[in-house]
Each structure stands twice: as C-alpha cells, then as structure tokens.
Amino acid sequence: MHATLFDEGGTKEYSAASVVASAAGVGAVDECYEQMVLGSLASSAHHVRDLDDKRGCFFCFPDIRVRHPGRFRLRFTLIRLQTSVEPSPDEPISVLEHVFSEPFTVYTVKDFPGVDESTALSKKLNHQGVGIPIRNKGRLKYEDDDDEGGAASAGYGNND
C-alpha cells in the first residue's frame, strides 16, 4: 500500500511544495522545492485480529507528517508487486485500487489542539506486534487563562 497527499477535494497532489528564496546580496529570486510529506509512505500488510477478534489485513502509516497547515486527504493505492525475484517487463507492478481518506486538518504549532488517546483498534494492533505508538492519555493544549501560567501535562506510554 502506498500513501500520497492530496488537497481536501482529492484533485491536486502535493508531493513537493514550492518555496521561493532570494539569493543573498544578488536580488535574484530562485525557486526551490521541499517535501510536503515526511515519514514512511509505504506499508506492507499486517495480518492480525480486529476488535471483534476476526482476522483482517491492515496497512498502517504511523509516522506520516505533513509540513504545512491546511486541509488534506491521503490517497491510498493498493498495488501488486512482482512475484519473481528478477524484475521483468512481462510482470509489471499493477495498481489494484485507489481509495481516499476522509479530509483532515494539519495545524500550526500555535493552533494545535492536542493529541487524543489512542483508539481501541490501535491498541489491539499494537498488542499484536504492529508498530503503532500508543498514547494512554491525550496531550492537552496549554490553557491561556491559567493563573499560574503553567501547562497541562503530556501523557504518553506504551502500556495499558
């Protein structure tokens, strides 16, 4: 399975973003590109049990990060890889299916509302050996109206 970042409407792919930088002291403007998405964009199948204890095939992308704020979708592409050890043009990689995620929001650091506790499914997959980080309690956003000026604590962990 492969993941690709798209705009909220699913029409524009974002593999790289254009960033304009000026050359020092010259006044000329150069255009360069940076990656919009970081992390593993490919996942192998994990054959594990779901919440109803039924065997299923899951593809997990626990470390995808988007560099710029906005509304996006991921397009997941299921592909069949070549079965032989030696690549051959007679046995090409074939796309079996595309599916889009629901739209999601990427926030600036200032506007980030915090992290929710991991879902029951994430915890179940983690217990079966799938490499998904687990959070027992969500990280709370700093409160601006706190008299002490303090922050809420972050709760992360790998135990339940």
C-alpha positions as a Markdown table, in Angstrom:
| # | Residue | x | y | z |
|---|---|---|---|---|
| 1 | Met | 0.0 | 0.0 | 0.0 |
| 2 | His | 1.3 | 3.5 | -0.8 |
| 3 | Ala | 0.0 | 6.8 | 0.5 |
| 4 | Thr | 0.0 | 10.1 | -1.4 |
| 5 | Leu | -1.0 | 13.5 | -0.1 |
| 6 | Phe | -3.8 | 15.4 | -1.9 |
| 7 | Asp | -5.8 | 18.6 | -1.3 |
| 8 | Glu | -9.1 | 18.3 | 0.5 |
| 9 | Gly | -11.0 | 17.8 | -2.7 |
| 10 | Gly | -8.7 | 15.0 | -3.8 |
| 11 | Thr | -7.8 | 16.8 | -7.1 |
| 12 | Lys | -4.3 | 18.2 | -6.5 |
| 13 | Glu | -1.3 | 16.0 | -5.5 |
| 14 | Tyr | 1.2 | 17.5 | -3.0 |
| 15 | Ser | 4.5 | 15.6 | -3.3 |
| 16 | Ala | 6.5 | 18.8 | -3.0 |
| 17 | Ala | 5.8 | 22.5 | -2.2 |
| 18 | Ser | 7.4 | 25.4 | -4.0 |
| 19 | Val | 9.3 | 27.7 | -1.7 |
| 20 | Val | 10.7 | 31.0 | -3.1 |
| 21 | Ala | 14.1 | 32.0 | -1.7 |
| 22 | Ser | 16.1 | 35.0 | -2.7 |
| 23 | Ala | 19.8 | 34.7 | -3.4 |
| 24 | Ala | 21.9 | 36.5 | -0.7 |
| 25 | Gly | 23.0 | 40.0 | -1.8 |
| 26 | Val | 22.2 | 39.5 | -5.5 |
| 27 | Gly | 18.5 | 40.3 | -5.6 |
| 28 | Ala | 17.7 | 37.4 | -7.8 |
| 29 | Val | 14.9 | 35.0 | -6.8 |
| 30 | Asp | 15.4 | 31.3 | -7.0 |
| 31 | Glu | 12.6 | 28.8 | -6.7 |
| 32 | Cys | 13.3 | 25.6 | -4.7 |
| 33 | Tyr | 11.1 | 22.7 | -3.5 |
| 34 | Glu | 10.7 | 21.0 | -0.2 |
| 35 | Gln | 9.0 | 17.7 | 0.6 |
| 36 | Met | 5.4 | 18.2 | 1.9 |
| 37 | Val | 5.1 | 14.8 | 3.4 |
| 38 | Leu | 7.6 | 13.1 | 5.7 |
| 39 | Gly | 7.7 | 9.5 | 7.0 |
| 40 | Ser | 7.0 | 6.1 | 5.6 |
| 41 | Leu | 4.6 | 6.4 | 2.7 |
| 42 | Ala | 4.5 | 2.6 | 2.0 |
| 43 | Ser | 3.2 | -0.2 | 4.2 |
| 44 | Ser | 3.2 | -3.9 | 4.0 |
| 45 | Ala | 0.1 | -5.9 | 5.0 |
| 46 | His | -0.3 | -6.9 | 8.7 |
| 47 | His | -2.5 | -10.0 | 9.1 |
| 48 | Val | -3.9 | -9.6 | 12.6 |
| 49 | Arg | -7.2 | -9.6 | 14.5 |
| 50 | Asp | -9.6 | -6.7 | 14.7 |
| 51 | Leu | -11.7 | -5.6 | 17.7 |
| 52 | Asp | -14.2 | -8.4 | 17.1 |
| 53 | Asp | -11.3 | -10.9 | 17.1 |
| 54 | Lys | -11.7 | -11.5 | 13.3 |
| 55 | Arg | -8.6 | -11.9 | 11.2 |
| 56 | Gly | -8.0 | -8.9 | 8.9 |
| 57 | Cys | -5.5 | -7.3 | 6.7 |
| 58 | Phe | -4.3 | -3.9 | 7.9 |
| 59 | Phe | -2.0 | -1.3 | 6.4 |
| 60 | Cys | -0.6 | 1.2 | 9.0 |
| 61 | Phe | 1.2 | 4.5 | 8.5 |
| 62 | Pro | 2.1 | 5.7 | 12.0 |
| 63 | Asp | 4.7 | 8.2 | 11.1 |
| 64 | Ile | 3.3 | 10.3 | 8.2 |
| 65 | Arg | 3.9 | 14.0 | 8.9 |
| 66 | Val | 2.7 | 17.0 | 6.7 |
| 67 | Arg | 4.9 | 20.1 | 6.8 |
| 68 | His | 2.4 | 22.8 | 6.1 |
| 69 | Pro | -1.0 | 23.6 | 7.7 |
| 70 | Gly | -4.2 | 23.1 | 5.8 |
| 71 | Arg | -6.9 | 20.6 | 4.9 |
| 72 | Phe | -5.8 | 17.5 | 3.1 |
| 73 | Arg | -6.6 | 13.9 | 2.2 |
| 74 | Leu | -4.5 | 10.8 | 1.7 |
| 75 | Arg | -4.9 | 8.6 | -1.3 |
| 76 | Phe | -4.1 | 5.0 | -0.6 |
| 77 | Thr | -3.0 | 2.9 | -3.5 |
| 78 | Leu | -3.1 | -0.9 | -3.2 |
| 79 | Ile | -0.5 | -2.4 | -5.6 |
| 80 | Arg | 0.5 | -5.9 | -6.5 |
| 81 | Leu | 4.3 | -6.3 | -6.6 |
| 82 | Gln | 6.1 | -8.6 | -8.9 |
| 83 | Thr | 6.3 | -12.1 | -7.6 |
| 84 | Ser | 9.6 | -13.1 | -9.2 |
| 85 | Val | 13.0 | -12.1 | -7.7 |
| 86 | Glu | 14.3 | -10.8 | -11.1 |
| 87 | Pro | 12.2 | -7.8 | -12.3 |
| 88 | Ser | 10.7 | -8.3 | -15.7 |
| 89 | Pro | 8.8 | -6.0 | -18.0 |
| 90 | Asp | 6.5 | -9.0 | -18.6 |
| 91 | Glu | 5.4 | -8.9 | -15.0 |
| 92 | Pro | 4.7 | -5.2 | -14.2 |
| 93 | Ile | 3.6 | -3.7 | -10.9 |
| 94 | Ser | -0.1 | -3.3 | -11.1 |
| 95 | Val | -2.5 | -0.9 | -9.3 |
| 96 | Leu | -5.4 | -2.8 | -7.8 |
| 97 | Glu | -7.3 | 0.0 | -6.2 |
| 98 | His | -7.3 | 3.6 | -5.0 |
| 99 | Val | -9.2 | 5.0 | -2.0 |
| 100 | Phe | -9.2 | 8.4 | -0.3 |
| 101 | Ser | -9.2 | 9.1 | 3.4 |
| 102 | Glu | -11.6 | 11.5 | 5.0 |
| 103 | Pro | -10.3 | 15.1 | 5.0 |
| 104 | Phe | -8.1 | 16.0 | 7.9 |
| 105 | Thr | -6.6 | 19.3 | 9.2 |
| 106 | Val | -2.9 | 20.0 | 9.8 |
| 107 | Tyr | -2.4 | 22.7 | 12.4 |
| 108 | Thr | 0.3 | 25.2 | 13.1 |
| 109 | Val | 2.1 | 24.6 | 16.4 |
| 110 | Lys | 0.3 | 27.6 | 17.9 |
| 111 | Asp | -3.2 | 26.3 | 16.9 |
| 112 | Phe | -2.6 | 22.6 | 17.6 |
| 113 | Pro | -5.5 | 21.4 | 19.8 |
| 114 | Gly | -3.6 | 18.4 | 21.3 |
| 115 | Val | -3.5 | 14.6 | 20.8 |
| 116 | Asp | -6.3 | 12.2 | 21.6 |
| 117 | Glu | -5.8 | 9.0 | 23.4 |
| 118 | Ser | -5.1 | 6.0 | 21.1 |
| 119 | Thr | -8.1 | 4.2 | 19.8 |
| 120 | Ala | -9.0 | 0.7 | 20.9 |
| 121 | Leu | -8.1 | -0.6 | 17.4 |
| 122 | Ser | -4.7 | 1.0 | 17.6 |
| 123 | Lys | -4.1 | -0.6 | 21.0 |
| 124 | Lys | -5.2 | -4.0 | 19.8 |
| 125 | Leu | -2.9 | -3.8 | 16.7 |
| 126 | Asn | 0.0 | -2.7 | 18.9 |
| 127 | His | -0.5 | -5.7 | 21.2 |
| 128 | Gln | -0.3 | -8.0 | 18.2 |
| 129 | Gly | 3.1 | -6.5 | 17.2 |
| 130 | Val | 2.1 | -3.8 | 14.7 |
| 131 | Gly | 4.5 | -0.8 | 15.2 |
| 132 | Ile | 2.0 | 1.8 | 16.3 |
| 133 | Pro | 2.9 | 4.2 | 19.1 |
| 134 | Ile | 0.3 | 4.2 | 21.9 |
| 135 | Arg | -0.8 | 7.1 | 24.0 |
| 136 | Asn | -2.7 | 6.3 | 27.2 |
| 137 | Lys | -3.8 | 9.9 | 27.7 |
| 138 | Gly | -4.0 | 12.8 | 25.2 |
| 139 | Arg | -1.7 | 15.7 | 25.3 |
| 140 | Leu | -3.6 | 18.7 | 26.4 |
| 141 | Lys | -3.2 | 22.1 | 24.9 |
| 142 | Tyr | -1.9 | 24.9 | 27.1 |
| 143 | Glu | -4.6 | 26.9 | 28.8 |
| 144 | Asp | -4.2 | 30.7 | 28.2 |
| 145 | Asp | -6.4 | 31.5 | 31.2 |
| 146 | Asp | -4.3 | 29.6 | 33.7 |
| 147 | Asp | -3.5 | 31.9 | 36.6 |
| 148 | Glu | -0.2 | 30.2 | 37.2 |
| 149 | Gly | 0.8 | 30.4 | 33.6 |
| 150 | Gly | 1.5 | 26.7 | 33.8 |
| 151 | Ala | 0.9 | 23.9 | 31.2 |
| 152 | Ala | -1.1 | 20.8 | 31.2 |
| 153 | Ser | 1.0 | 17.6 | 31.3 |
| 154 | Ala | 1.6 | 15.3 | 28.4 |
| 155 | Gly | 0.8 | 11.6 | 28.9 |
| 156 | Tyr | 2.5 | 9.1 | 26.6 |
| 157 | Gly | 3.2 | 5.5 | 27.1 |
| 158 | Asn | 3.3 | 2.0 | 25.6 |
| 159 | Asn | 1.5 | 0.2 | 28.5 |
| 160 | Asp | -2.2 | 0.0 | 29.0 |
